């Protein structure tokens, strides 16, 4: 089973980006998507950003993840 997580792009350094969710920051590859900027929400899987995501959808998904933590 694979899980992709919405994360907010904090900064870009070449083909790498620093993303954050829940206070956790990770470096990810940005080679698979175009036209990203700091502040965008990205779907991250296996160390790579694989898709841009609308902020509303990203926040809804993260809220569902938080709800699952309480099950």
PDB file with one MODEL, atoms N, CA, C and O in Angstrom:
MODEL        1
ATOM      1  N   UNK A   1       0.846  -1.177   0.000  1.00  0.00           N
ATOM      2  CA  UNK A   1       0.000   0.000   0.000  1.00  0.00           C
ATOM      3  C   UNK A   1       0.890   1.237   0.000  1.00  0.00           C
ATOM      4  O   UNK A   1       1.893   1.294   0.711  1.00  0.00           O
ATOM      5  N   UNK A   2       0.514   2.215  -0.796  1.00  0.00           N
ATOM      6  CA  UNK A   2       1.270   3.455  -0.886  1.00  0.00           C
ATOM      7  C   UNK A   2       0.433   4.604  -0.351  1.00  0.00           C
ATOM      8  O   UNK A   2      -0.794   4.607  -0.454  1.00  0.00           O
ATOM      9  N   UNK A   3       1.114   5.565   0.213  1.00  0.00           N
ATOM     10  CA  UNK A   3       0.428   6.736   0.742  1.00  0.00           C
ATOM     11  C   UNK A   3       1.140   7.984   0.244  1.00  0.00           C
ATOM     12  O   UNK A   3       2.354   8.123   0.390  1.00  0.00           O
ATOM     13  N   UNK A   4       0.372   8.886  -0.343  1.00  0.00           N
ATOM     14  CA  UNK A   4       0.894  10.182  -0.757  1.00  0.00           C
ATOM     15  C   UNK A   4       0.301  11.225   0.178  1.00  0.00           C
ATOM     16  O   UNK A   4      -0.873  11.147   0.539  1.00  0.00           O
ATOM     17  N   UNK A   5       1.112  12.198   0.569  1.00  0.00           N
ATOM     18  CA  UNK A   5       0.715  13.154   1.591  1.00  0.00           C
ATOM     19  C   UNK A   5       0.760  14.573   1.032  1.00  0.00           C
ATOM     20  O   UNK A   5       1.733  14.948   0.379  1.00  0.00           O
ATOM     21  N   UNK A   6      -0.296  15.376   1.285  1.00  0.00           N
ATOM     22  CA  UNK A   6      -0.231  16.784   0.891  1.00  0.00           C
ATOM     23  C   UNK A   6       0.713  17.535   1.828  1.00  0.00           C
ATOM     24  O   UNK A   6       0.605  17.428   3.049  1.00  0.00           O
ATOM     25  N   UNK A   7       1.630  18.291   1.246  1.00  0.00           N
ATOM     26  CA  UNK A   7       2.576  19.067   2.024  1.00  0.00           C
ATOM     27  C   UNK A   7       2.738  20.440   1.384  1.00  0.00           C
ATOM     28  O   UNK A   7       2.597  20.591   0.171  1.00  0.00           O
ATOM     29  N   UNK A   8       3.037  21.438   2.214  1.00  0.00           N
ATOM     30  CA  UNK A   8       3.192  22.810   1.727  1.00  0.00           C
ATOM     31  C   UNK A   8       4.660  23.064   1.374  1.00  0.00           C
ATOM     32  O   UNK A   8       5.563  22.764   2.155  1.00  0.00           O
ATOM     33  N   UNK A   9       4.874  23.616   0.191  1.00  0.00           N
ATOM     34  CA  UNK A   9       6.223  23.939  -0.270  1.00  0.00           C
ATOM     35  C   UNK A   9       6.696  25.216   0.416  1.00  0.00           C
ATOM     36  O   UNK A   9       6.077  26.272   0.283  1.00  0.00           O
ATOM     37  N   UNK A  10       7.792  25.106   1.145  1.00  0.00           N
ATOM     38  CA  UNK A  10       8.339  26.233   1.906  1.00  0.00           C
ATOM     39  C   UNK A  10       9.356  27.015   1.077  1.00  0.00           C
ATOM     40  O   UNK A  10       9.312  28.244   1.021  1.00  0.00           O
ATOM     41  N   UNK A  11      10.283  26.280   0.428  1.00  0.00           N
ATOM     42  CA  UNK A  11      11.273  26.958  -0.417  1.00  0.00           C
ATOM     43  C   UNK A  11      11.785  26.014  -1.488  1.00  0.00           C
ATOM     44  O   UNK A  11      11.681  24.793  -1.376  1.00  0.00           O
ATOM     45  N   UNK A  12      12.341  26.620  -2.532  1.00  0.00           N
ATOM     46  CA  UNK A  12      12.857  25.875  -3.680  1.00  0.00           C
ATOM     47  C   UNK A  12      14.345  26.151  -3.810  1.00  0.00           C
ATOM     48  O   UNK A  12      14.793  27.295  -3.722  1.00  0.00           O
ATOM     49  N   UNK A  13      15.104  25.076  -4.023  1.00  0.00           N
ATOM     50  CA  UNK A  13      16.543  25.184  -4.276  1.00  0.00           C
ATOM     51  C   UNK A  13      16.865  24.276  -5.452  1.00  0.00           C
ATOM     52  O   UNK A  13      17.113  23.083  -5.276  1.00  0.00           O
ATOM     53  N   UNK A  14      16.859  24.843  -6.645  1.00  0.00           N
ATOM     54  CA  UNK A  14      17.116  24.055  -7.848  1.00  0.00           C
ATOM     55  C   UNK A  14      15.982  23.080  -8.100  1.00  0.00           C
ATOM     56  O   UNK A  14      14.821  23.479  -8.196  1.00  0.00           O
ATOM     57  N   UNK A  15      16.319  21.787  -8.210  1.00  0.00           N
ATOM     58  CA  UNK A  15      15.312  20.752  -8.437  1.00  0.00           C
ATOM     59  C   UNK A  15      14.804  20.141  -7.141  1.00  0.00           C
ATOM     60  O   UNK A  15      14.072  19.152  -7.173  1.00  0.00           O
ATOM     61  N   UNK A  16      15.173  20.704  -6.017  1.00  0.00           N
ATOM     62  CA  UNK A  16      14.736  20.226  -4.705  1.00  0.00           C
ATOM     63  C   UNK A  16      13.855  21.277  -4.054  1.00  0.00           C
ATOM     64  O   UNK A  16      13.981  22.471  -4.324  1.00  0.00           O
ATOM     65  N   UNK A  17      12.971  20.816  -3.199  1.00  0.00           N
ATOM     66  CA  UNK A  17      12.127  21.725  -2.448  1.00  0.00           C
ATOM     67  C   UNK A  17      12.045  21.285  -1.005  1.00  0.00           C
ATOM     68  O   UNK A  17      12.194  20.103  -0.699  1.00  0.00           O
ATOM     69  N   UNK A  18      11.808  22.229  -0.121  1.00  0.00           N
ATOM     70  CA  UNK A  18      11.588  21.937   1.285  1.00  0.00           C
ATOM     71  C   UNK A  18      10.093  22.041   1.522  1.00  0.00           C
ATOM     72  O   UNK A  18       9.492  23.090   1.286  1.00  0.00           O
ATOM     73  N   UNK A  19       9.485  20.943   1.993  1.00  0.00           N
ATOM     74  CA  UNK A  19       8.045  20.905   2.241  1.00  0.00           C
ATOM     75  C   UNK A  19       7.802  20.683   3.724  1.00  0.00           C
ATOM     76  O   UNK A  19       8.683  20.223   4.451  1.00  0.00           O
ATOM     77  N   UNK A  20       6.571  21.023   4.168  1.00  0.00           N
ATOM     78  CA  UNK A  20       6.247  20.930   5.590  1.00  0.00           C
ATOM     79  C   UNK A  20       4.799  20.494   5.771  1.00  0.00           C
ATOM     80  O   UNK A  20       3.909  20.892   5.019  1.00  0.00           O
ATOM     81  N   UNK A  21       4.591  19.675   6.777  1.00  0.00           N
ATOM     82  CA  UNK A  21       3.245  19.330   7.234  1.00  0.00           C
ATOM     83  C   UNK A  21       3.341  18.983   8.715  1.00  0.00           C
ATOM     84  O   UNK A  21       4.195  18.195   9.122  1.00  0.00           O
ATOM     85  N   UNK A  22       2.472  19.566   9.506  1.00  0.00           N
ATOM     86  CA  UNK A  22       2.426  19.257  10.932  1.00  0.00           C
ATOM     87  C   UNK A  22       3.727  19.527  11.665  1.00  0.00           C
ATOM     88  O   UNK A  22       4.044  18.846  12.640  1.00  0.00           O
ATOM     89  N   UNK A  23       4.481  20.515  11.206  1.00  0.00           N
ATOM     90  CA  UNK A  23       5.746  20.844  11.851  1.00  0.00           C
ATOM     91  C   UNK A  23       6.926  20.000  11.386  1.00  0.00           C
ATOM     92  O   UNK A  23       8.058  20.240  11.808  1.00  0.00           O
ATOM     93  N   UNK A  24       6.682  19.017  10.526  1.00  0.00           N
ATOM     94  CA  UNK A  24       7.745  18.158  10.001  1.00  0.00           C
ATOM     95  C   UNK A  24       8.146  18.659   8.619  1.00  0.00           C
ATOM     96  O   UNK A  24       7.298  18.863   7.750  1.00  0.00           O
ATOM     97  N   UNK A  25       9.441  18.853   8.427  1.00  0.00           N
ATOM     98  CA  UNK A  25       9.951  19.324   7.139  1.00  0.00           C
ATOM     99  C   UNK A  25      10.777  18.233   6.484  1.00  0.00           C
ATOM    100  O   UNK A  25      11.491  17.482   7.149  1.00  0.00           O
ATOM    101  N   UNK A  26      10.662  18.163   5.160  1.00  0.00           N
ATOM    102  CA  UNK A  26      11.405  17.177   4.382  1.00  0.00           C
ATOM    103  C   UNK A  26      11.854  17.813   3.075  1.00  0.00           C
ATOM    104  O   UNK A  26      11.211  18.726   2.557  1.00  0.00           O
ATOM    105  N   UNK A  27      12.969  17.315   2.553  1.00  0.00           N
ATOM    106  CA  UNK A  27      13.429  17.718   1.231  1.00  0.00           C
ATOM    107  C   UNK A  27      12.844  16.741   0.217  1.00  0.00           C
ATOM    108  O   UNK A  27      12.884  15.528   0.422  1.00  0.00           O
ATOM    109  N   UNK A  28      12.298  17.275  -0.883  1.00  0.00           N
ATOM    110  CA  UNK A  28      11.707  16.424  -1.913  1.00  0.00           C
ATOM    111  C   UNK A  28      12.193  16.858  -3.286  1.00  0.00           C
ATOM    112  O   UNK A  28      12.599  18.004  -3.483  1.00  0.00           O
ATOM    113  N   UNK A  29      12.146  15.937  -4.222  1.00  0.00           N
ATOM    114  CA  UNK A  29      12.472  16.242  -5.605  1.00  0.00           C
ATOM    115  C   UNK A  29      11.290  16.911  -6.290  1.00  0.00           C
ATOM    116  O   UNK A  29      10.141  16.517  -6.090  1.00  0.00           O
ATOM    117  N   UNK A  30      11.576  17.920  -7.095  1.00  0.00           N
ATOM    118  CA  UNK A  30      10.534  18.656  -7.816  1.00  0.00           C
ATOM    119  C   UNK A  30      10.569  18.380  -9.322  1.00  0.00           C
ATOM    120  O   UNK A  30       9.907  19.077 -10.092  1.00  0.00           O
ATOM    121  N   UNK A  31      11.329  17.380  -9.745  1.00  0.00           N
ATOM    122  CA  UNK A  31      11.525  17.125 -11.161  1.00  0.00           C
ATOM    123  C   UNK A  31      10.263  16.666 -11.892  1.00  0.00           C
ATOM    124  O   UNK A  31      10.195  16.780 -13.116  1.00  0.00           O
ATOM    125  N   UNK A  32       9.281  16.160 -11.185  1.00  0.00           N
ATOM    126  CA  UNK A  32       8.108  15.565 -11.839  1.00  0.00           C
ATOM    127  C   UNK A  32       6.953  16.537 -12.071  1.00  0.00           C
ATOM    128  O   UNK A  32       5.955  16.173 -12.692  1.00  0.00           O
ATOM    129  N   UNK A  33       7.080  17.769 -11.578  1.00  0.00           N
ATOM    130  CA  UNK A  33       6.008  18.758 -11.763  1.00  0.00           C
ATOM    131  C   UNK A  33       6.603  20.085 -12.223  1.00  0.00           C
ATOM    132  O   UNK A  33       7.791  20.350 -12.040  1.00  0.00           O
ATOM    133  N   UNK A  34       5.753  20.905 -12.820  1.00  0.00           N
ATOM    134  CA  UNK A  34       6.205  22.200 -13.346  1.00  0.00           C
ATOM    135  C   UNK A  34       5.485  23.342 -12.649  1.00  0.00           C
ATOM    136  O   UNK A  34       4.443  23.154 -12.022  1.00  0.00           O
ATOM    137  N   UNK A  35       6.058  24.518 -12.772  1.00  0.00           N
ATOM    138  CA  UNK A  35       5.421  25.755 -12.322  1.00  0.00           C
ATOM    139  C   UNK A  35       5.019  25.736 -10.851  1.00  0.00           C
ATOM    140  O   UNK A  35       3.888  26.083 -10.513  1.00  0.00           O
ATOM    141  N   UNK A  36       5.931  25.335  -9.982  1.00  0.00           N
ATOM    142  CA  UNK A  36       5.639  25.373  -8.551  1.00  0.00           C
ATOM    143  C   UNK A  36       6.285  26.600  -7.928  1.00  0.00           C
ATOM    144  O   UNK A  36       7.297  27.103  -8.416  1.00  0.00           O
ATOM    145  N   UNK A  37       5.685  27.071  -6.850  1.00  0.00           N
ATOM    146  CA  UNK A  37       6.241  28.214  -6.130  1.00  0.00           C
ATOM    147  C   UNK A  37       6.015  27.989  -4.640  1.00  0.00           C
ATOM    148  O   UNK A  37       5.142  27.218  -4.243  1.00  0.00           O
ATOM    149  N   UNK A  38       6.804  28.662  -3.831  1.00  0.00           N
ATOM    150  CA  UNK A  38       6.650  28.576  -2.384  1.00  0.00           C
ATOM    151  C   UNK A  38       5.212  28.924  -2.028  1.00  0.00           C
ATOM    152  O   UNK A  38       4.640  29.878  -2.557  1.00  0.00           O
ATOM    153  N   UNK A  39       4.635  28.138  -1.123  1.00  0.00           N
ATOM    154  CA  UNK A  39       3.251  28.331  -0.717  1.00  0.00           C
ATOM    155  C   UNK A  39       2.296  27.344  -1.371  1.00  0.00           C
ATOM    156  O   UNK A  39       1.179  27.155  -0.891  1.00  0.00           O
ATOM    157  N   UNK A  40       2.725  26.708  -2.468  1.00  0.00           N
ATOM    158  CA  UNK A  40       1.888  25.697  -3.120  1.00  0.00           C
ATOM    159  C   UNK A  40       1.780  24.460  -2.244  1.00  0.00           C
ATOM    160  O   UNK A  40       2.699  24.133  -1.493  1.00  0.00           O
ATOM    161  N   UNK A  41       0.653  23.780  -2.346  1.00  0.00           N
ATOM    162  CA  UNK A  41       0.511  22.464  -1.716  1.00  0.00           C
ATOM    163  C   UNK A  41       0.793  21.413  -2.770  1.00  0.00           C
ATOM    164  O   UNK A  41       0.317  21.506  -3.902  1.00  0.00           O
ATOM    165  N   UNK A  42       1.572  20.412  -2.388  1.00  0.00           N
ATOM    166  CA  UNK A  42       2.000  19.361  -3.299  1.00  0.00           C
ATOM    167  C   UNK A  42       1.662  17.999  -2.715  1.00  0.00           C
ATOM    168  O   UNK A  42       1.685  17.811  -1.498  1.00  0.00           O
ATOM    169  N   UNK A  43       1.351  17.058  -3.586  1.00  0.00           N
ATOM    170  CA  UNK A  43       1.214  15.670  -3.170  1.00  0.00           C
ATOM    171  C   UNK A  43       2.616  15.076  -3.210  1.00  0.00           C
ATOM    172  O   UNK A  43       3.279  15.115  -4.246  1.00  0.00           O
ATOM    173  N   UNK A  44       3.069  14.528  -2.087  1.00  0.00           N
ATOM    174  CA  UNK A  44       4.420  13.993  -1.973  1.00  0.00           C
ATOM    175  C   UNK A  44       4.350  12.485  -1.757  1.00  0.00           C
ATOM    176  O   UNK A  44       3.619  11.995  -0.896  1.00  0.00           O
ATOM    177  N   UNK A  45       5.126  11.765  -2.556  1.00  0.00           N
ATOM    178  CA  UNK A  45       5.198  10.307  -2.453  1.00  0.00           C
ATOM    179  C   UNK A  45       6.627   9.863  -2.721  1.00  0.00           C
ATOM    180  O   UNK A  45       7.234  10.256  -3.718  1.00  0.00           O
ATOM    181  N   UNK A  46       7.150   9.054  -1.838  1.00  0.00           N
ATOM    182  CA  UNK A  46       8.476   8.447  -2.005  1.00  0.00           C
ATOM    183  C   UNK A  46       9.562   9.482  -2.285  1.00  0.00           C
ATOM    184  O   UNK A  46      10.466   9.236  -3.084  1.00  0.00           O
ATOM    185  N   UNK A  47       9.474  10.636  -1.632  1.00  0.00           N
ATOM    186  CA  UNK A  47      10.521  11.641  -1.749  1.00  0.00           C
ATOM    187  C   UNK A  47      10.392  12.577  -2.930  1.00  0.00           C
ATOM    188  O   UNK A  47      11.285  13.388  -3.177  1.00  0.00           O
ATOM    189  N   UNK A  48       9.284  12.477  -3.673  1.00  0.00           N
ATOM    190  CA  UNK A  48       9.072  13.344  -4.835  1.00  0.00           C
ATOM    191  C   UNK A  48       7.703  14.000  -4.761  1.00  0.00           C
ATOM    192  O   UNK A  48       6.726  13.382  -4.337  1.00  0.00           O
ATOM    193  N   UNK A  49       7.643  15.262  -5.179  1.00  0.00           N
ATOM    194  CA  UNK A  49       6.366  15.930  -5.376  1.00  0.00           C
ATOM    195  C   UNK A  49       5.821  15.414  -6.698  1.00  0.00           C
ATOM    196  O   UNK A  49       6.497  15.489  -7.724  1.00  0.00           O
ATOM    197  N   UNK A  50       4.592  14.886  -6.678  1.00  0.00           N
ATOM    198  CA  UNK A  50       4.059  14.271  -7.890  1.00  0.00           C
ATOM    199  C   UNK A  50       2.888  15.047  -8.493  1.00  0.00           C
ATOM    200  O   UNK A  50       2.478  14.779  -9.622  1.00  0.00           O
ATOM    201  N   UNK A  51       2.346  16.020  -7.730  1.00  0.00           N
ATOM    202  CA  UNK A  51       1.214  16.781  -8.240  1.00  0.00           C
ATOM    203  C   UNK A  51       0.984  18.012  -7.384  1.00  0.00           C
ATOM    204  O   UNK A  51       1.207  17.985  -6.174  1.00  0.00           O
ATOM    205  N   UNK A  52       0.534  19.103  -8.017  1.00  0.00           N
ATOM    206  CA  UNK A  52       0.092  20.272  -7.264  1.00  0.00           C
ATOM    207  C   UNK A  52      -1.335  20.013  -6.803  1.00  0.00           C
ATOM    208  O   UNK A  52      -2.091  19.294  -7.456  1.00  0.00           O
ATOM    209  N   UNK A  53      -1.694  20.613  -5.663  1.00  0.00           N
ATOM    210  CA  UNK A  53      -3.013  20.394  -5.084  1.00  0.00           C
ATOM    211  C   UNK A  53      -3.582  21.732  -4.645  1.00  0.00           C
ATOM    212  O   UNK A  53      -2.869  22.559  -4.077  1.00  0.00           O
ATOM    213  N   UNK A  54      -4.850  21.944  -4.905  1.00  0.00           N
ATOM    214  CA  UNK A  54      -5.549  23.133  -4.450  1.00  0.00           C
ATOM    215  C   UNK A  54      -5.476  23.208  -2.914  1.00  0.00           C
ATOM    216  O   UNK A  54      -5.605  22.186  -2.239  1.00  0.00           O
ATOM    217  N   UNK A  55      -5.269  24.410  -2.366  1.00  0.00           N
ATOM    218  CA  UNK A  55      -5.121  24.565  -0.914  1.00  0.00           C
ATOM    219  C   UNK A  55      -6.336  24.025  -0.162  1.00  0.00           C
ATOM    220  O   UNK A  55      -6.175  23.363   0.863  1.00  0.00           O
ATOM    221  N   UNK A  56      -7.538  24.292  -0.647  1.00  0.00           N
ATOM    222  CA  UNK A  56      -8.758  23.815   0.013  1.00  0.00           C
ATOM    223  C   UNK A  56      -8.761  22.292   0.092  1.00  0.00           C
ATOM    224  O   UNK A  56      -9.047  21.727   1.147  1.00  0.00           O
ATOM    225  N   UNK A  57      -8.445  21.627  -1.010  1.00  0.00           N
ATOM    226  CA  UNK A  57      -8.409  20.166  -1.026  1.00  0.00           C
ATOM    227  C   UNK A  57      -7.316  19.624  -0.112  1.00  0.00           C
ATOM    228  O   UNK A  57      -7.517  18.623   0.575  1.00  0.00           O
ATOM    229  N   UNK A  58      -6.165  20.281  -0.103  1.00  0.00           N
ATOM    230  CA  UNK A  58      -5.061  19.845   0.759  1.00  0.00           C
ATOM    231  C   UNK A  58      -5.464  19.935   2.221  1.00  0.00           C
ATOM    232  O   UNK A  58      -5.220  19.002   2.986  1.00  0.00           O
ATOM    233  N   UNK A  59      -6.074  21.038   2.622  1.00  0.00           N
ATOM    234  CA  UNK A  59      -6.459  21.211   4.023  1.00  0.00           C
ATOM    235  C   UNK A  59      -7.556  20.229   4.428  1.00  0.00           C
ATOM    236  O   UNK A  59      -7.564  19.746   5.561  1.00  0.00           O
ATOM    237  N   UNK A  60      -8.484  19.927   3.515  1.00  0.00           N
ATOM    238  CA  UNK A  60      -9.519  18.933   3.802  1.00  0.00           C
ATOM    239  C   UNK A  60      -8.902  17.558   4.001  1.00  0.00           C
ATOM    240  O   UNK A  60      -9.283  16.831   4.917  1.00  0.00           O
ATOM    241  N   UNK A  61      -7.952  17.200   3.149  1.00  0.00           N
ATOM    242  CA  UNK A  61      -7.285  15.901   3.262  1.00  0.00           C
ATOM    243  C   UNK A  61      -6.511  15.795   4.571  1.00  0.00           C
ATOM    244  O   UNK A  61      -6.565  14.768   5.247  1.00  0.00           O
ATOM    245  N   UNK A  62      -5.795  16.850   4.926  1.00  0.00           N
ATOM    246  CA  UNK A  62      -5.038  16.835   6.181  1.00  0.00           C
ATOM    247  C   UNK A  62      -5.968  16.738   7.385  1.00  0.00           C
ATOM    248  O   UNK A  62      -5.624  16.097   8.378  1.00  0.00           O
ATOM    249  N   UNK A  63      -7.149  17.370   7.309  1.00  0.00           N
ATOM    250  CA  UNK A  63      -8.130  17.264   8.398  1.00  0.00           C
ATOM    251  C   UNK A  63      -8.613  15.816   8.526  1.00  0.00           C
ATOM    252  O   UNK A  63      -8.791  15.324   9.641  1.00  0.00           O
ATOM    253  N   UNK A  64      -8.823  15.137   7.410  1.00  0.00           N
ATOM    254  CA  UNK A  64      -9.230  13.729   7.455  1.00  0.00           C
ATOM    255  C   UNK A  64      -8.130  12.863   8.071  1.00  0.00           C
ATOM    256  O   UNK A  64      -8.420  11.951   8.845  1.00  0.00           O
ATOM    257  N   UNK A  65      -6.876  13.143   7.733  1.00  0.00           N
ATOM    258  CA  UNK A  65      -5.760  12.397   8.348  1.00  0.00           C
ATOM    259  C   UNK A  65      -5.767  12.580   9.858  1.00  0.00           C
ATOM    260  O   UNK A  65      -5.549  11.621  10.598  1.00  0.00           O
ATOM    261  N   UNK A  66      -6.020  13.818  10.330  1.00  0.00           N
ATOM    262  CA  UNK A  66      -6.060  14.073  11.775  1.00  0.00           C
ATOM    263  C   UNK A  66      -7.201  13.300  12.427  1.00  0.00           C
ATOM    264  O   UNK A  66      -7.044  12.775  13.529  1.00  0.00           O
ATOM    265  N   UNK A  67      -8.345  13.228  11.755  1.00  0.00           N
ATOM    266  CA  UNK A  67      -9.475  12.468  12.284  1.00  0.00           C
ATOM    267  C   UNK A  67      -9.125  10.987  12.407  1.00  0.00           C
ATOM    268  O   UNK A  67      -9.515  10.338  13.377  1.00  0.00           O
ATOM    269  N   UNK A  68      -8.400  10.454  11.443  1.00  0.00           N
ATOM    270  CA  UNK A  68      -8.011   9.038  11.466  1.00  0.00           C
ATOM    271  C   UNK A  68      -7.070   8.745  12.631  1.00  0.00           C
ATOM    272  O   UNK A  68      -7.062   7.630  13.151  1.00  0.00           O
ATOM    273  N   UNK A  69      -6.291   9.718  13.040  1.00  0.00           N
ATOM    274  CA  UNK A  69      -5.380   9.528  14.174  1.00  0.00           C
ATOM    275  C   UNK A  69      -6.161   9.229  15.450  1.00  0.00           C
ATOM    276  O   UNK A  69      -5.648   8.569  16.353  1.00  0.00           O
ATOM    277  N   UNK A  70      -7.404   9.712  15.526  1.00  0.00           N
ATOM    278  CA  UNK A  70      -8.202   9.574  16.738  1.00  0.00           C
ATOM    279  C   UNK A  70      -9.055   8.313  16.751  1.00  0.00           C
ATOM    280  O   UNK A  70      -9.809   8.103  17.702  1.00  0.00           O
ATOM    281  N   UNK A  71      -8.961   7.474  15.737  1.00  0.00           N
ATOM    282  CA  UNK A  71      -9.759   6.246  15.700  1.00  0.00           C
ATOM    283  C   UNK A  71      -9.176   5.185  16.579  1.00  0.00           C
ATOM    284  O   UNK A  71      -9.723   4.085  16.665  1.00  0.00           O
TER     285      UNK A  71
ENDMDL
END
